[in-house]
Structures are given as structure tokens and as C-alpha cells.
Amino acid sequence: MTDTVADRATDTAAEKTADTGAVLSVESGSRRAELLRLFMQPIATVVLVGAALIWVFSSELDAIEQTTLNASTLLTSTLQHLEITFWVTVLVVAVAIPLGIVLTRQWARPVAPLFVGVATIGQAAPAIGVVVLYFLWTEQEGLWAAAIPLTFVSLLPVLRNTMVGIQQVDPSLVDAGRGIGMSSFTVLRRVELPLAVPLMLAGLRTSLVLAVGTATLALFVNGGGLGFVIDSGYKTARTSVLLVGGVLAVGLALLVDWLGALAERYLGPRGLR
């Protein structure tokens, strides 16, 4: 009888050890895959963009292609694209994070669905339609005529993830903070926001990729960007111009996604990495 009990205890311990080992193995494999992706993504981006540029510039370009496929035009369009993306990101962070924090407060929760619904409409609506409607409403052109409506399109991921990140914090941690004399603002700053950072960064990463992709629509309001290169290739029926514009846009999106992945991995609280 004693031997049977001992055998069962041994078998149970062995099963627990095996389960723990399996979990650790899965986590280790997941981390290795993530590190491999973080290492390979920028390399793949450089190879993709470099191969396209080398192929195009080593080919014989006609006069029409040369007006667009030159270092000055491509650099200017790329910098304009980055500028649009930068300001869209700044506006999204400036609006979505404070608004998300406010909407998680007890007194503001009744109106939270209204703001989330408006942001959902912004993401669900076609980006080109939002840009055109903003232009017709304001009759503005240029950088801000593109950045402001694209902010509306890119707002939802950061707003929603900020709210979810704060709401998923264990209430006992909030109560513990209040119990040791912290004010509501101190609890928010030292407990809720640090624990919500991973989800907030994930939302920001999604918004960044959206901003890069939709920034090509800035050409419709004279906002510049790589949409100009793509549109030039389409209008002049030049595949090489279309290829370069498309590859540069994809390359920027991959680069921004990689930077977002780095931020998710290294800017969150150490205990949650």
C-alpha cells in the first residue's frame, strides 16, 4: 500500500515536471521565434528595397521614368511620407491616450461607448473617403489636410488598447495602492499605466502601420509622400515607377512595424517582458 502511494506521488511529480518542461519549452521556442523575426525583418526590408532600387537604376530609363526615378524625387517623397506618418502618430498619441485614460474613470464610463463608436467609424470608413470629405469640408491642402483625417482613421487601436490595458489591471492592486495612501492620480501613474503599457504599445504599433499605409493617399490633397510616385507610375503606365513606389511604401511599413515590435519588447515594464 505504501509503495502504491509512493508510486502515485512519484508519477504525479513526474507529470508536473513534464508539464512544466513542456510549458518552458513552448515559451523558449516562442521567444526564439520572436527574436529571429526581430532580427530578420529589417534585413528582409533592406534586401527588398535594395533589390528593387538596384534593378531599376541598373536598367535603361526613358525620359519619363527619369523625371520620377531619381534620387532627389524619391528622397523627397520618402521624407514627406515619413513626415505625414510622424504627425499622424503624434496626434494619435496626444488624443487617444489621454482620452482612453479619461474614459476608464468611473464618472466617464457611461459615455465611453459613444467615443469608441466614433473611433470605430473612423477606422471602418474608407481612408480615401475620410481624406476627401475633410478636404471638401475645410478646402485645405498639404500636410495637415492629410494628417488630420488620417489621425481619425488611425485612432481606434490606441484608444481601445489604452482602455483595455487599464481595465485589465487587477482591482486588488488598485485597492492596495489606495490602502497605502496613494491618491487616484498616483495609482494611475504608478500602478495602472505601467501595467497597461504593453497593450498600449501594441495599439500604437497597429496605428503606425495604418498611418504608413494610408499616407499614400496624401497625394489627393497635395500632401506629397510616396503616393505621388505610385500615382505617377500609374498615369504614365510605367511599371518600374509603380514598382519602386510600391516597394518603398511596403519597406516603410515593414520598418515601422519592426520599430513597433522593438518598442513592445523593450519599453514595457521589466517584470512583464
N, C-alpha and C positions, 0 to 999 in steps of 0.2 A: 504493500500500500504506500509506504513511504517512498519507495523507488518510483512508483507511478506518479505521485505528486511531484517529485523532484524532476522526473522526465517532462511532465507537462510544463513546469516552471521553466525548464531549460528550453523547451520548444517555443514557449511564449516569448522568452527573452531573445531567442534566435530570430523569431518572426519580426519582433520590434526592431532588432538590429538591421535585418534585411530591408524592412520598410524605410528606416532612416537612411540606410545606404542608398536605396533607390531614389529617395527624395533629393538627397545631396547630389547624386549623380545627375539627376534631371536639372537641378539648379546650376550645377557646374557646367553642364552642356549648354544650357541656355545662356549663361554668361559668356562662354567661349564663342557661341554663335553671335552674340551681340557685339563682342569685341572685334570679331572678324568682320562683321558688317561695318562697324565704325572705321575699321582700317581700310576696307576695300572700296567703300562708297566714294571717297574723294579721289582715289586712284582711277576708278572706273569713269568718274566725271571728267577728269583731266584727259584720259585716253579718248573718250568720246568727243569732247570738244576739240582736242588737238588733232585727232584724225580727220575731222570734218574740215578744219581750217587748212591743214596741210594739203588735203585733197583738192580743195577749191583753189587755193593760191598757187598750187603747182600746175593747175590747168590753164588753158588759154581762155582768158576772159574777154568778152566783147566790150564795146564801149558802154553799153547799158549796164552790164554787170559791174564794171569798174566804178560806176558812179555810186554804187551802194557797197560793194565788197572791197572796201579799202580800210586801212587801219583807223583813220580818223573817224569815219562814219560809224564803224562798228563799235569803237570805243565810246563815242558819244552816246550812241543808242543804249549800250550796256550800262553806262553810268546813269543815264536818265531812268532806266528800268530799276536800277538799284535805289535811286533817289525816291522814286514813287513807292517802292516796297518799304523803304525806311520810314517814310512819313506815314504810310498806312499802319505800320507796326506801332509807331509812337502814338498815333491817335487811338488805335485799338487798346493799347495798354492804359492810356490815360482815361479812357471812357469805361472799358469793360471791367477792369479790376476794381476800381472804387465802386462802380455800380453793383457789381457782384457782391462785394462786401456789405454794402448797404441793404441789399435785398435779402441777405441772410439774417438781418436783425429781426427780432420778434415783431417790432411795430411795423416793419415794411413787408412782411411776408404776404399779406393779403394782395398786394399789388405786384408781387413777383411774377405771376403768370402773364400779366399784361406785358411787361418789359421783355420777358423771354419770348413771348409770342411775336412781338415786333422784330426782335433779333432773328427769330426763325424765319420770318417772312423775308428778311434781308438776305439770308443765305439761300432760301428756296427760290427766290426770284432770279431770273437770268441776269448775270452781271452786266451784260451789254445793255439790257433794258434799264437797269438802275442808272448806269452812266448816262444814257441818252435822256432819261427823264430828268435827271439832275441838271443836265445841260439845258434842256428846254425850260426848266423852272428858273434857273439863275442866269442863263445866257453867258456863263463863264467859259473860258477856255484855259488850257495849260495844265500845270502840275496839280493844282488844288481841285480843278474840275474833275480830275481823275481820282485823286487821293481820297477825297471826302466820300463819294459814293462807294468806292471800293472798301473803305473802312466799314461802312454799313453792311457790305457783303461778308466781310471777314470777322465781324464782331462776335457771332454766336459761340464759337468754340471756347474763347477765353472767358466770356461771361458765364457760360454754363459750367465750365470746369472750375472756375473760381467758386461758384455757389456750391457745387457738389463737393469740392475739396474741403470747404469749411463745414458743410453739413455732415460730412462723414467722420469728423473728429469725435472721438468718444466723449459723450457728455460728462462722464466721471472726471475726465481730465480738466474740463472747463470748471466743474464744481470744485475740484481740488484747488485750482488756481484762485477761484473766488474765496475759497475757505482759508487760504493763507494771506488774504488781504489784498489781492490784486484787483485793480479796477477793471471794468469791462474792456476798456481800450488796451490795457496791459495784457489781459488774457488773449485778446485778439492778436496783439503784436507778438507775444512770446509763446503762445500755445497754438492757436488756431491757424494763423497764416503759415508758420513754419511747416506744420503738418499738411497743409493744403498745397504747398509749393510744387510737389511732383505733378499733381493733376493740373495745376495752373500752367506749368511749363509744357505739358503735353498739349493743352489747348492752344498755347501760343505757337507751338511748332506747327500745328494744323493751320492756324491763321496765317502764318508766314508763307507756307506753301500756297495757300489760296491767294495771298496777295501777289506773289510772284507770277502765278498763272494768269490771274485776271489783269495784271498790269499791262499785258499786251493790248488791252482794249483802250488804253490811253490815247492811242493814235486817233480815235474817233473825235476826241476833243482837243486835238493838237497838244497832247501831253508828252509826246515823244515815247521813247522806250523801244524795245525790240519788236513791238507790233509794227513799227514803221518799216523795218527790214522785211518782215513777213509779208506785209501788205504790198511792198514794192515788188517782191518776187512774184506775188500773185497777179498783180496788174500788168507786169511786163512779161509774164509767162516764162520766168527764168527759174528753173528747178534749183540751180546752185544757190541763188539768193534765198529761196524758200528754205532750203536745207540748212544754210548757215543760221538764218533767223530762228528756225525751229530748234536746232541743236543748242544754240546759245540759251534760249529760253528754258529748255529742258535741263541744261547744265546748271543754270542758276537755281532752278527749283531743287535739283538734287543737292547742290551745295548748301542751300538754306536748310533743307531737311536734315542734312548731316550736322550743321551747326546747332539745330534744334535738338538733335539726339545727344550731342555733347553737353548741351545745357541741362537736359533732363538727367544725364548721368552724373554730372559733376557739380551742379549748382544746388541740388536738393540737400536736405538735412543729412548729415553723415550717417545717422542711425537708420535711415530709410533707403540708402543706396544699395 
